[in-house]
Amino acid sequence: MERMEHPVQQGQRARNEILVIYGDNLEAMAFHLAEAAGLAERIGDRHKSVGLKPNLVLARPAAEGATTHPEIVRGLIAYLQHQGFTHLTILEGSWVGERTEEAFTRCGYRKLAADTGVILRDTQQDRSRTYDCRGMDLAICDSAFAVDFMINLPVLKGHCQTRLTCALKNNKGLIPNQEKRRFHTLGLHKPIAHLNTRIRNDFILVDGICGDLDFEEGGNPVPAGRMAAAFDPVLIDAWAASQLGYTPGEIPYLGMAEHLGIGTADLSSARIQELSAPAPASWNLPQPGLKVKQLAPFIQEDRACSACYAALVFALSRMSEGERQHLPGPIGIGQGFKGKRGALGVGNCTRGFTASIPGCPPLAVEALDFLRKQL
């Protein structure tokens, strides 16, 4: 995985690039990501219809860690309309047992649509057809094929069954409820991979602001203050897995999707371009959930950036209680430790510690490996 120091010109983005931005002005961040990605040039004809697929799995505010922030979608719409695109549709179908119409209202999307003139499409009310998805017959909603360009807007968060949910799994919102039920009988991983042989992922903009620690329904947000963009849904999911403390091999549907030719799960081939530096934790970000707060005794924080702190939280959450209890003291993290000495630290700011892992921010999967080596 290569970090790029200088930006590539717009319109020249390679499929192995991932753009990352940090902060708390979500609308501006989304606009800047789309601009840096050369999204308008990638779409082309301004008369094309563009679909925007957020994650509105249920009717809960984005601050709780389950749903896509409407401010992100607002920023993306502002960019697209500024570039002359007028045929914009938000498509989503909440999970079984929840009403998408309620999610549209409670998550702020009905107001967003009224303010911007964008169409809302509830795929729970959609017709569907069965398609051969390279060896699996899967039902897909008609509206998934009614747009010329599809933008995937997933939340980077944990999942109780698949460990990770990001771009590839987000497309479950484009299948009918009956098919969603069947996905679980099929084991989730295989149908998720095969679904994406038909569903388009033309551009992915990941909401990594405060995704839940380990549950798709939210309730334990981990404030990270970051967003990412890419054109390869498998690669961005491999990157997302590393942010949660997993290797791509620990998420079975990534290898399956790679085998089906959807993209690459080889994170070493990724070229990461950071459009801004990680920022100190901001009061504008949501407060962490109870599970996150329970990990605080293992952390000695002094002006830590949100993304760095989140990496450590995710790493600690992947360790067993016994492993955490055997760590040699609390883990130093944050800008307040620059030039100071200590025992165990995470991030570039603790480079003077006896044992420290570099990174600004480090990946959670790297932090997890480092901490386990200290036991």
N, C-alpha and C positions, 0 to 999 in steps of 0.2 A: 504494500500500500504506500503510494507516493503522495507526499503533501506538496502542493504547488505553491510557490512563493509569488508568482506573477500571474495575473489573469490572462486567459486566452480570449481573443477577440470574440464578440458576440457573433453567433451564427456559425462558429467553428467548433462547437461542443462535440466531443467524442462520446461514444456510448459508454465508455468506462469512466467518465468523469462524474464526480459527486460534488455539488456545491453546498457549502454549509455556512450558515449565518447565525449570529448570536444576538440576543437583545430582548427587549420587552415591548417594542413598538411593532406589533404583529402585522398590522396593515402595511406599514412601510417595508418591513422585512420581506413580506410576500411579493410586493411590487418589485423590490430590488432583485430578489431571486429570479423572478420571471424575466426581468430585463437582462440580468447577467447570463441567463441560459439562452438568450436569443430566441425566446419562445415564439414571438410573432413570426420571425423568419422561418421557424420550424413548422408552424401551422400553414403559412403561406397565404392562400386566397382568403381575403377578408370576408367573403360570402360564405365560407364554410361554417357549419354548425359545430359548436364546441360544447362538450359535456363536461361537467364538474362533479366528481363523485367523492363527497366527504364520507366520514364515518359517523353516522347517527344511529348507532346500534340501539339506543334507547333514549328516552327523553330526560337527559341529565345535562346540566351545564358543563361546558368544556373544562372549567376549573377543577372538576372532580376527576379528570384524567381518562375519560372514556370517549369523548366526542371531539370532532374537529372544531377548532375555534372559528366562529363566524367571521372574526376580524381578518383571519388569514384568507378566507374565501373572498371577503370584501376587497382586500388588497389586490388579489389576483384578478377579480372582475374589473377593478379600476384600471389595471394595466391593460387588460384585453380591450376594454372599451376605449381607452386612450389610443390604442393601436388600430381602432376601427372595426373591431369585431362586435357584431350586434346580435348574432344568433347564439345565445348562451342559455344552457339548461342545467340546473342542478338536479341530479338523479340520485335517489337513495331509497332503500327499503329496510326498515328497522328489523331487528331479529324477531323470531316467532314469539307472539305474546305481547309485543309492543306495537303501537300504532305510529306509523311514520308521520302522519299529520300532526300528532301531538309533539313528536320530536322536532318537526319543523318549527312549531310555535315556541316551545320551551327552550330550544337551543338557539333561538334568534334568527332562524333562516327565513321565516315568513316576513319579518320586518326587513331583512336583507333583500329579499326578492322585491318587496314593495318599493324600497329605496332605489334599487338599481334597474328594475324592469326585467330582471332575469326570471325565466320560467322555473317553477318547482314541479318535479315529476316524482310522484310516489310509485315506486316500482311494485309495491304490494298490490296496487290496483291495475297493474299492467298485464297484458297478455304475454304468453311465452310460447316458445317452440323448443323442440328437442334437437340438439346438434351432436354430431360426432366430434368429440373433442380428443382426437388422436387416441382412440381406443376406449373412450368412455362416453356413453350417451348421457348428456346433461341438459336439463331444461334451463334456458336463459331468457330473460325478459326482452321483449321486442325493442324497448327504448334503448337498450345497450347498443343496438345497431342502427339507431335513428340519428346518430351524430357522426360527423366526419372526423373528429379529433377528440380523444378522451383524456381528460386530466384526472389522475388519481390523487386524492387528498386524504391519505390515511393518518391515523394517530399511531405514533411509535409507543407501544405499550406491551405489557406482559399479557399472557393468556393462560388460563388454568389447564388447558388441554394441549395446545400446540406450543406453549412457552412464549411464542412471539406472535404478535399480529401487527402487520404493517401493510405494504402495498398489495401483495398477492392475495392475502386473506380478505382484504377490504372489498374485493370484488364479489364476495358473497352477497352483498347488497343488491346485486344485479340479477339475482335468481329468485324464482318464486318461493313462497314459504314452504310449500311441500318439498321442494328440492333442498331447502335449507335443512329440513328435518332429515332427509335421506343422507345428506353429507355426513351427519354424525353416525349413522349406521355404517357408512363406508369408511369411517376412521379419519375423516377430515383431511389428512395430509395428501392422499392420492387425488381426491376430487378437487382440492384447492389447486394443485399443480395442473391437472388436466383442464380445469376451467379457464385458466389463463392462456391456453393455446388458442382460445376463441375470443376472449375478452381483450379489448385493446388497452394497452398501457402506454399511450403516446408520450406522456410527461407525468412525472411523479413529483409532488411537492409534499414532503412529510412534515406533519405537525409533531414536533418533538418538544413542545413547550413544557408539558407536565404530564406525560403519559403515566398510567397507573403502574404500580410496582409489579403486579403479577396477575391482574384480573381484568378481563375485557369490559366489565361493567363499571369500573371506576371505584372511587372511594378512598384510594391511597395514592394520590398524585405525587410524583417526584419532580419538583420544579427543576428544569434543566435549561430553559430559556434558549432553545435552539430550533432551527428548521433546516431542512435539507432538500435538495432537488436533484433529479437524475432522469435519465431516459431508459435505463435498464432496471426493470422491477425486481429481478433476482439479485442483482448486485446491490441495490439500495436496501433490500431486505437482509442481505448478508451483513452489510454495514450496520443496520439496525440491530441485528442479533448481537453484534460485538458491543453495542452500546448498553445492552442489557446483561452482559456477562456471559454470552454464549458464543461458541464457534458455529459457523454455518453448518457443520456436520451434525450438530445437536438439534437442528430443525429439519426433520426429514423432507418436508415439502420443498425445501430449497434445492436439495440434490435431485429430486424428481423433476422439478421445473427446469433445472439445468440440462438434465438428460433429454427432456422434451424439446430443447432448443429455444426456450423462452428467453434465456439470458445466461449470465455466468455467475456462479457462487464463489468464484475465486477472488477473495478480497484483496489478495496481493497485487492483482492487476488494476485495482482502483486508483484513480488519480484524484486526490482530495484537494479542493480549493476552498480555503476559508475566506469568505468575503469580509469578515470582521473578526476581531479578537474576542475571546470569551470575556464576559463582563462580570464584575462582582454581583453577588445575589441582589436582586431588586425587590423592593416592596410591591412592585406591580405584578410580580409573579404569584401564582396561587400558593397557599400555605401547604406544607407537606401533610400527608395523612398519618394516622396513628401508627401504622406499621413502620413508616419511615422514621417517625419520632422515636420508636423503640430501638432503633439502631444508633441513635445519637450518642449514647454512653461510650460507644466504641470509637468516636470521632472527636478529635480536638481541632476545632475549626477557628480560623482567624482570617476574616475577610476572604473567604473562598469564593471563587466564581461558581455560578450555578451549575454549569456543565461539568466541572471537575467534581463538585460535591455529589452530583447525581451519579457519576461514574463510580464513586466510592460506595454510595448507597446501594446501587445495583450489585456491585461486587460482594458487599457484605451480606446482602439478602440471599445470594446464591450459596453462601457458606452455611454449614449446619451450626446449631447453637453451640455444640461442643467445640467446633473449630474456632468460632468467634471468642469463646471463653479462654482459649489457649493462645490468643494473640498477645504478643509482648507489650502490653500497654495500649493506650489510645493512639489512634493514627492521626498524625499532624497533617493538616491540609489548609492552604490559603496563603494569600500574599503577605500576611503578617509574619510568616516564617522565613521570608527572604533573608539570607545572610545569617540565619540562626542555626543552632545545632539541636539535635534531638535524636530519638531512637528510631522511630518508624514513621515514614512520610509518603505521601502520594502527590505527584505533580511536580513540575519544575521548581516551584517555590520552595520545596523542601530538599533541594539538591545537597544541602549541607548536612543532612541527617545521616546517621550511620547506615541505615537501609532506606532507600528511596527509589520509587519508580518515576522516570521522567514522563513528560507529556503535558500538553497545554490545550485541551485536557487529555489525559490518558484514556484509552478505551477501557470499559468496564471489564472486558474479558482479559485484558492484560493486567489490570489491577487485581483481579481475582487470582490469577496465576501467581503474581508477586506475593500476595498475602499468604497464600497457601505454602509458599516456599519458606515463609518465616516461622511456620509452626514447628 
